[in-house]
Amino acid sequence: MRHVMTFDIFCLRLGMRYPLRICSGYTAGRHLKNIRLSGGGPADREHLYLLSWADHDDLDAYRGCPVLLFGLPEEEPLPKGNIVVLPRIDDVTGLINDCLEIFAEFGEWHEKLHSADENGENPAQMFDALIGYMQMEIAIVDQKNDFYYISAKKEDADPMGIWEMSREEIQAVLNAQQGFPESFHSHDVQAYPELYNGSLYYHNFFLDGVYIARLLGIFPDGMFASGQVRLFRYVAAYAEKLYISHYKSIKHDRKGKQFIWAMKNLLRSKKIPPQILQDILGTYGWKRDHTFQVLRFMHEDLRENPAYLDFLCSSIDQQFPSCCALWIGTDVFAIRNVSLEGSPDDLEQKLSVFLRENLCIVGRSNERPGIAHLSMLADEAADALYYGSQRQPTHWSFHFADHILDHLRDAMTARYSPQELEHGAIGLLRRYDQAHGTCLEETLRVFTAQRFSASAAAHAMYIHRSTFLHRLRRIQELTDIDLEDEREREWLVLSFFMQRSE
């Protein structure tokens, strides 16, 4: 987002150096590109004109343009228009240089704001870099009215009295709008109804539509207070984004026993009353209908050194703020809330680095909406780890989606052997091949694999199509199988599929 200098921000900064007066018709929000002197080209509404009372020809020529009129005699009435007056001036060159410096300072401030956003700084870092320019006190207050950040320090003069107020007085000020619930649903910069020592504005922070904190801007009343409000508005959206990013990490670090208890019970398929679950999840911005994934980690030290469980869980918490890491027995799980991630695709790279640094392997479930599915997702993660470590022992990460067929084969043959479930024609052909040295079972397998295409199957077996058709007729004579029957085809596909499990 590109922020621009406005007339009131300029006047706010210039008013710190010179005694300014506002004329009727002054437009606070006029955008300014730069300054121009009298006679500096045709008048336009995007530049600030520096005019001398003694030298200007006609103020009407600049009607609608922002004007700084300097040297106006004290006895002269204020003109009308979008004009700010500087009555006394001794050094015009110094004034011009000061005006140019104000534009340069705003550009530097703007770059610092964008740099904080691009670098993902926490709000405290951002405001420490910006607050000197804004000339106000800044505070971020969480849901419990505790200060997350405050720019005024105890040793500062504290003109707005934040450190001078008692805890009860602070609560009274911060809760001044508790009687107006709609104020906690507003997502714009708003003024508090009363503050005895200046102006107080706020901007609410929301996570998934839930109010989580409030940014406060406190500054003295004055002619150009709207410039400070505008600066406050500029930083509010950035502060909310950065706060939410760090809030997720902070809240995750503070997840209490109740939250861990709930996650463990859900992994074990135990029921939790909906209202209790909703209250527990809401504390950390989680919702029952969010999208979740379960990760199960394996490390050789887990069984030999149980103390490593806490270390691994703590490491997961720090690296992956959207996850809740916990252990059950000697198994470490991470419940990943995909809905809380700004860029879910970033997980792959971060997880790869984490696994190498901690010498772990991991099984990952599918992603599915609804926290009620955690138990099933935990089973998927365990199966992914089991099959993946067997099929690809040199890999670090295994996804359930890549091993569903392995699971299906094992599930189909869990009670009966593949030979017990296979199509009767296959066993008959196997025995015939053993007795006569033929390869009719392999012929039927290739025919099935090639989607029952004789030409494709003949090509795959490197034989002439007429030879293949001859074998196919012999198969039908021996087994009486109807290869045009859809059910017979499905049974053959499943039969050869089960064979690969052996």
Summary of the structure (lengths in Angstrom):
residues: 502
radius of gyration: 36.5
end to end distance: 60.7
largest distance: 124.9
contacts: 1459
relative contact order: 0.06
helix: 49%
strand: 17%
